[in-house]
Amino acid sequence: MRKIKAVFTKHILSYFRNPAFFGAAGSFMLLTFAFTLFLPGSEVEVVPQFVTLFTGISMIGAAAGFIGEDRATMNLRFMGMAGVKPYQYLIASASALLLISFAALILYGLMGRYSGREFIQFIAVTMLGAVNSILLGTTLGLHKVLCNFAIVAGLLLGIGPNFANFNDTLFNIFRLTYTQQVNLTIRGELYFTDSFPILLANMAFLLAAFLIMNARVGLDGEKQV
């Protein structure tokens, strides 16, 4: 537990110190606040758009970035020498990002003026989206080549659903992705009971992909050929 706590604390500090991690998320938050403050009523459209960007771009990038940064700085090897197990590292990383996501999404919910049951559903569906992004980002981050495509995946899943709301072709492409399900649900165009099974299906697929990737390459990527 002590080792998990140490890695958890290290990642929390790294997130807010590294502009590559915090920059986009902070910008999305500030823009949302500005729109909702100066354009009353815009939160109906603005909050779902920026929540989708945050969930897709920021969380995928941060999850992959944690592993990439620690691999580049040799922290993974040092932590391994200090007795930190791969599962402890991954639990600590995911927990740090989930805590950051939870805090950010509460603020988004408040800016969106959700209340009562709507607020609870907002947090539930967006946190499920964050879990999916963390799984995807971690899976890509494990691979020394695929980690370079984390930002591409984040952009597609973050921006795509926002454009898909205005284009039938894009809507059909992104319809079953978790970010589109999050976007539609918090826009009020889809019931939570309808999006929940699809979000869980996405999560099951990404968890399977993560387990396969972890078994093939390991946390430090040394198993790769």
Secondary structure, DSSP 4 states (H G I P E B T S, - for coil): -HHHHHHHHHHHHHHHH-HHHHHHHHHHHHHHHHHHHHSTTTHHHHHHHHHHHIIIIIHHHHHHHHHHHHHHTTHHHHHHHTT--HHHHHHHHHHHHHHHHHHHHHHHHHHTT--HHHHHHHHHHHHHHHHHHHHHHHHHHHSTTGGGGHHHHHHHHHHHHHHHTT-HHHHHHHTTSHHHHHHHHHTTSS-HHHHHHHHHHHHHHHHHHHHHHHHHH-TTSTT--
